[in-house]
């Protein structure tokens, strides 16, 4: 069988990482053809001790707390497998995952990326839901640039995180900027799609565990959410720079610039520090790059909620309250 590499970047997930590794080892892919690389990004819990029982099955790398981008990059540099799979330390692979993904890769050498829907597992309610990926992109080979141009005007992205698999030689051609940080998953998808081809399977093959310790869980504390949003914005700026520096075709650079500016204004709105100059810059970016005659202009205007980014916070809050009241009235 084909040697594959599973990269597990981790930070303080001692309580989950054993389950993640077991989900790989207990799958139906031959263990001798698995290379599992765990990159510990400076954990301060008992992660190292938890991994002692797996020392014959994994390659364990410890580094200072440099962030997920650096941890993932280290795994890519060490990878010897033909294909790389990402597995977040709190997620799981379903038993047939690796076999089915490798089978698709091996059928077409031009594929650089293969993915599938995730199975969301919300731990607090023990409920599961399949990620809703549009049917039009599943079960067929798609040019990567075509898919990027489908995703971004609609403000969507699929194929990252623990559903991500890519051809190793393709990923080794570039280096993940450490500043990408929280947007490492998105950056990897863009790299794998640019100048390549993708295929999305129809069935869920990975479990995304949603719990209070990750940012997938809605309702985190206000201060934590603020810090997360500020860090997220810095990560977006880094992705924008990478997109501009690495020969990505239009309209991605233009849309991503709009995305960053919209997110910056949203952060200002949340903190009550809205700057009118930032609003002017938002519209300047939009009208410069997406005049009315461009077919994606209206789609981008709607999906990036540009009107919301223009309204004063008081009016925006009022409209949100009206919407909430209307929703309650309908449900009652």
N, C-alpha and C positions, 0 to 999 in steps of 0.2 A: 504493500500500500504506500501511498504518498506521505512523506513526512510533513507534518503541519506544526505550526507554532501557536500556542495560546499565550497571549500576554495578559497578565493580571496585575495592573497597577493598584496599589493599596495604600491606605493611610488610616490607621486606627480602626480597622474592621476585623479585629481578632474574632469577634463573635460570629462572623459570617464566612470568613475566607475558607475555612475547612469545607463548608457545604459547597462553595463555588468549585473548589478543586475536585471534590468527590463527584460533582455533576459531570465533570470531564472524564475522570477515570472510570466511572460507572457507565459511561455511554457505550455505544456499540462500535466505536473506532478502536483499532488495536493499540494497546498502550505503548508498544515499542515504536509506534509511528507518531507518538505525541511528544512534543517538546513544550513543557509548561514552564514559563518564565514568570516568576513573581518578583515584581520590583516594589520594594517597600520604601515609600517616600518619607522616611523618618518617623515611623510610628512610635508613639510613646506608650502604647498599651502592650499587651503580651502577645502581639502578632508573631514575633520570632519563636516564642515557646510553642505556640499553637502549630507552627509549621514543622516542628522537629519530627513528627511522625510521618511527614511527607518527603523527607530529605532524599529518599531514593527515587522519587517520582518528579521532583521539581528542581529547577535552578533558582536559587534564592539570591537576590541582589538587594543590599541595603544601601540607601543613599540619604544624604541630608535632605531636609524638607525643601525640595526645589520645585514642587508642583507636579500636577498630573502630566503636563506636556513633557517635562524632562524625564519622568518615570517611563512614559510610553516610548519616548525616543530611545531610551536605553534598551528597552525590550526589542525594538526594531533593529537596533545595531547588533544585538546578540543573536537575533533569529536566524536559524538555519533551515527552517521549514520552507516548503515551496509556497505555502499560503500562511498568512497571519490572521488569527482570530483575536478580537478583543473581548475580554471578559472582566467586567467590573467586579470588584471583590465581594459585593453584596448581591450579585445576580447569579443566575444558574443557566446552564445549558440543558436542554432536553436531550434524551438519549440518542436520538437519530440526527441531531444537529450537524455534527461534523461530517458524517457520512454523506448526508444529502447536499450539503454545501460543496464539498469536494467533488462530488459527482457532477454537479453543474459546471464547476470550473474545468474539470477534465474533459468535458464535452466540447468546449470551445476555448481555444488558447488565447483568443483576443479579449476575453473577459478579464477585467482588472478588479472588479468589485462584485460581490454576491451578498444579498441580504434577504430579509423576510420580516414579517410582523413580529412584534414582541408580545408576550403574554404579561399584561400588567397584574401584579399581585399586590393589592393594598393590604398590608399586614394588620392594620388597626381594625379592619372589618372582615378580614379574611375573604375578600372578594377578588375575583379575577375577571379580566376583560381583555379581549384581543385588540391590539393596536389597529386603528382604522386606516389602512393604507389604500389609496385609490386603486380600484380594480384595473384602471387603464395602464398602470405601470407594472402590474404583476404578470408573471408567467411569460415574459418575453424579453428578448435582448434589446437593450436601449443604449444608444450612444450617450456617453456621460454628459457632454455639453448640452444635449437635448433635454436631459433630465434636470440639470441645473436650471435651465431656462424655463422648465415647467414648475419647479419647486419655488423659486425665489419671488416671482411676481405674486404667487399665491401665499406667500409667507409660511411656507411649510418646509420640512426637511425630514426624510426618513433614511434608514440604513446605517445609523451610527450606533455608538454605545456597544452594548453586548449583542447587537445584531450585525455588527460589522465584521466583514472578512474581505481581505484584499490580497492581491498577488504581491509576494514579498519583494521581488525585484523592483516593482513599481514604487513601493513605499520607501525603499532604500535610496531612491534617487533624490529625495529632498529631506530636509531637516525640519522638525517641528520647532518653531520659535517658542522659547520658554514663556514668552509673554502671552501666548494664546491661552494658556491656563485653563479656565473653565470651559473654553470652546474648543478643547482638543478634539472632541468627538466630531464636531462640525468640520473642523479643519481637515481631519483625516478623510472624511467623506468627500470633501472637495478635491483633495489630492488624488484620491482613488478614481473619481469620476472624470477629472480633467484629462482630456486626450485619451480616454479609455472607454470601456463598455461595461455595463452593469446588467444584472439579472436579479429580480426579486421573486423569490418563491412565494407561494400562496399561504402556507401554513406557519403558525408561530413555532419557533424552535429555540427561543431563549425566554427566560423569565426575568422581568425587571421587577425587583422587589422595591416597593414604595413604602418607606418607613420614616419615622420622625427624625432620623439622623441624616437623611439625604435631602437634597433640594427638590426632589420630585414631590414631596409631601406638601400639600397646600396648608396654610395656616401657621407657618413658623412665626416666631416672635418678631415684633416690629423692628427692633434694632438689628437682629440677625438678618432680616430681610433687606434692610437698608445696606448693610455691609456687603451682602451677596450681590445686590444690584450694582453697587459701585465697582465691585470686582468684576462683575459681568461686563460692564461697560468698557473697562480697561482691556478685557479679553477681546471684545468685539473690535476695538481699535486695532489690536494686533492682527486679527484676521483680515481686517480691511487692508492693512499695509501689505500683508502677504498676498492677498488677491491682486492688488495693484502691481506688486513686484514680480509676480510669477505667471504672467501671460495668460490670465483668464479672459475669456472672450466676453464682450458685451452681451447682455446688459448686466451681468453679475457685479462688476465693480461699481456701476452707477447705483444699482439697487442696494448694494451693501452699504454704500456711503449714506444713502437715505435711511437705511435701517439703523445705523449707528446714531445719526442725528436725531431720529425719532425717539430712540431709546434714551438719549441724553436729555431731551426735553421732558420725557415721561418721568425721569428721575428728578428733574427740577420741579415738576408739578407735584410730585409726592412729598417733596421737602418744603414746598411753599416758596421756592426761590426761582421762579420762572423768569428767564431773561428774554426780553423781546427780540434782541439781536439773534438769539438762537432760533427763534421762530422764523425770522426773516431768512436766515441761512437755510432752514429746512425747505422753504418754498423756492428759494433760489436754486437749490440742488434739484428739486422736483421739476420745475419748469425748464431748466437748462437741459436736463437729460430726458424728460418725458413730456414733450409737447403733445397737445391734444390729438394730433394725427397719428401718434404711435399707438398701436393696437393695445399694448399692455398698460397704457397710462391710467385708464379708469380702474383696472384691476388692482394696480399698485396703490392708487389713491384710496381705494376702499380697504384693502387688506392691511395697509400700514397705518390706518386710522389717522390720516393726516389732519382731518378736521378737528379731531379730539386734541391733537397736539397744538392747535391754534387757539382754542377757547381758553378764556381765563379760568383758573382753578375753581372759582365759586360757581360759575355756570356749568362747568364739567361735573362737579359734585352734585349739583341740582339735577342735571339730566340723568346721572347714574341713579340717584334716589328715585326719580320718576320711573325709570326702567325697573328697579327692584320692586316698587309698589305695584306696577302693572303685572309683573311676574307673579307676585303673591296673589293678586286679585284673580288671575287666570287659574292658578293652582287651587284656589279655594272654591 
